[in-house]
Amino acid sequence: MSGHDEERFLNLTLHVWRQKNRDAQGQFETYVEEARGISTDMSFLEMLDVVNERLIHQGKEPIAFDHDCREGICGQCGVVINGAPHGPRKATTACQLHMRSFKDGEALTLEPWRAGAFPVIKDLMVDRSAFDRIVAAGGHISVRTGNAPEANAIPVPKADADLAMDAAACIGCGACVAACPNASASLFVAAKAEHLNLLPQGQPEKDRRVLAMANQADAEGFGHCSFHAECEAVCPKEISIGFISRFNADYRNAIASRYKGQGAAGGTG
């Protein structure tokens, strides 16, 4: 067995953001004894489980954090680790991050996503329902498409199909918002819109979709994109900011079509 494969144990110092609710004044609390003897084979969330078991044994309030599938699929495990959403490893969710990525004696600062549109629920948990409302505004197909057709009945260029699949990989974790200096949701919005806009079934509602989703993102209080590309750098699914460019082009076309239609209607009145 190589040294890389051997189980080791870490003694860590955790500086964790604690906040009772969205209206409370939060602060960092430090845990040293509770973070001793952490196995390098543990995932990051398993480490938090161990720390919480020790806190409960001491009669203290455990650290609240979001999680569900623990397989890098659901997008619930968002947490900022030493300033990096999901931690130091590229294309990795917090639940897939293993403690072997850290060093013995290291100090870790754990924070929730920081964005006005993601209010803190408790500790490391934030309310990401703004994303749900953006998808509800237009990130779907509502026109009748009939029964499921044979797979090859509707020709789709491979390049478009591949791009649509790349965009559909978005798990809605919100890391893009947490990393953006403007707290923009542009990468999320673009991914959720463009995976539909690229396919034939998404064409009938394309203009309405991009306008509705962009307007909803503004209403939720997300900032505007200034193309820093921080979102792409931290996305656990490595979604390209090229989708933002595609979305912006679709948005401009939708605006132009709307005003063209209004002008035509006005000319006949």
N, C-alpha and C positions, 0 to 999 in steps of 0.2 A: 504493500500500500504506500503510495507516495505521500509526501508531507502535505501536498495540496488537498488530499482526500481525507486526512486525519481530522477527526473532530477536535476542535479546540474550544476554549472558553474565554469569554471576554468580561472584563470589568469596565463598565461604562458609567458615565455621568449624563443623566438626562435632564435637560432644561425644557419643561413642557408647559405650553400655554394652557392655563386653566381659566375657564369662564363659565359661570353657572347657567347663563342664558344670554340671549341677544341684547338685553338691556343692562346686564351687569357689567361692572368694571373688571376686565380680565387682568391676569398677571402671570408671569412665569413662576413655576415652582420647580425645585431641583430635587432629583432622586438619585441617590448614590448606592445605598445599601440594597435598594430594591432592584437595581440593575447590575448586580454582581453575578458572576458565574453563568453568563448567557452563552449558550452553545452557538457555535458558528454555523451549525446545521439548521438552526431555526430561521424561519422567515421573519421579516420585520414585524408583521402582525402577531406572530407567535411570541416574539419577544415582548410585545405590549401585553399579550395575554398573561405571560409569566409575571410581569411587573404588576399587573392588576390583581392577580391572585395574591401576591405578597402584600399589596396595599389593603385588600379586603381582609387578609389575615390580621393586619394591624388595626383593623377597625376604621380604615380611611376610605374615602370616596375613590372608586376606580376612575381611570382616565377614559373619557368617552371618545370613541372614534368610530367612523363608518366602516363597515365591511359587509360582504355578502358571499360572493362565490369563492373568493380567494384563489381564483384561477386566471386573473388578468382579463376577465370578460365583462364584468358588471360595471366597472368604473366607480365603485363606491369608496374605495380605500384612499381617497385623496388626502395627503398630508405633506406639508413642506418640511423637509429634513435638511438642516444646515443651509437653508436658503434655496434649496432646489426642490421643486414639486416632484414627488415620488422618490426623491433621493438621488444619489450620485450616478447611478447606472443608466445608460441610454436605453430607450425602448423597453423600459421595465416599470411595471406598476409597483406600488408599495407592497402589495401582497406577494409579489414575485421576487422582491428584493430580499436577499439572504444576508444574515449577519456576518458572513465571511467577507462582505464588502467593507467592513469597518475594522479598525485596529483596536487592540487591547489598550484600555485607558483613554479612549477617545471620548470627547464630549459631544453630544448630539442635541441640537436645538430643534424642537418639534412645534410646528405652528399649523393652524388651519389655513385654508385658502384665504387670501386677503383681497376682498373685492366687495364694494358696496352692494352689488347685486347678489352676493353670497353671504347673507348675514349668519353669524355664528349661532348655532343651536345650543351647543354645549361643548366646551373644551376644543377638540379637534374636529368636531362635526359642524358642517355648514348646510344651509338650506339651498339646494340646487334646483328647486322647483321652477326657477326662471327658465332653465333649459327645457323643462317639460312644456311650458307655455309657448316657447318659441316653436317647438316641434308641432304643438297643437295648432299654431297659427297657420302653418303651411307645409310642414315637413312630412307630407303624406300624399297619397293619391286618393281622391274622393270620387272621381268619375267612374262610371261603371265599365269594367274591363271584361266582364263575362267570366265564364269558367276558365280555369287554368289551361292555357293552350299547350300544345306540344312544344317541347323545348326549342325546336328550331323553326317554329312557324313564323316568328317575327325576326328577320335578320337584324343583328346588331353588330356593327364593326368591332373587331376584337379590341382595338385600342380604346373604344368607348366603354366596352364591357369591363376591361381591366381597370380603367380609371374609376368607373362606378364602384367596383369592388374595393378599390383603395379608399375611396371616400366613405363607403359604408362601414369600414373598419372602425370608425369613431365610436368610442364607448361612452362618450359624454361625461368623462371624469372631471373636467373643468381645469385640468392642469394648464391648458392654454391661457385661460383667464388669469390664473394665479401668477403665471410667469410674465404676462404682458404688462409693461409699464403703464398702459392705459386701461387695464382690466377689460380689454376687448374680448368679445366672444366671436370674433370674425371667423376663426378657423372652425369652430364648432358649427356655426350657422352655415358656412360655406360647405362643409362636409355633408351636413344633413340635407342641404338643398341640392347640391350638385350630384349626389349619387342617384337622385331621381331625375334631375334635369338632363342627364346624359343618356337616359333610356327612352325608348319610344313611348312607354306608358306615362312618362312624366311630362310629355310635351304639352298636352292640352291646358294644364294649369301652371305652366312654367312662369309666366309673367306674374300671375297672381301670387304664386308661391314666394318668389324672391322679394316682392314688395311687402308681403305680409310678414315674412320672417325678419326682414331688416327692420321694419317698423316696430315689431314686437321686441327685438333686441334693444332698440333705442328706448322703448317704453320701460324696459326692465332696468335701465340705468347702466348698461355696459358701455364702455368707452369706444372710441373709434380706432380703427387700425391705422398705425403709422409704419407698418411693414418693418418692425424691428426683427422679426423672425424668431423671437424668443419662444413663441408658441410651437413652432415646428421643432425647435431644439429639445423641448421637454415632452412632446407628445409621445405617450407610450406606444402608440401604433404608427409613429413616424409619418403622419399625414402631412403632405406637402402644402406650403403656403401658396403653391400654384392654384389651389382650389379657391383661394381668396380672390385671385386675379380673375378666374372664371366667373365667380359669383358677381364680382364688381361689373364685369362686362354684361352679364345677364341682367343685372340691376339697371344699368344704363339703357340697355335695349328695352326693358320693360317700361321705364319712364318715357322713353322716346315714343314707344307704341301707344302709351296712354294719352300723351299729349297730341299725337297725330290723330288718334281716334276722336279726341275732344274737338280738335280743329275741324275734322271732317264733319262731325255732328253739328258744330256751330255754323259751318258753311251752308248747311242745308236748311237751317232754321229760318 
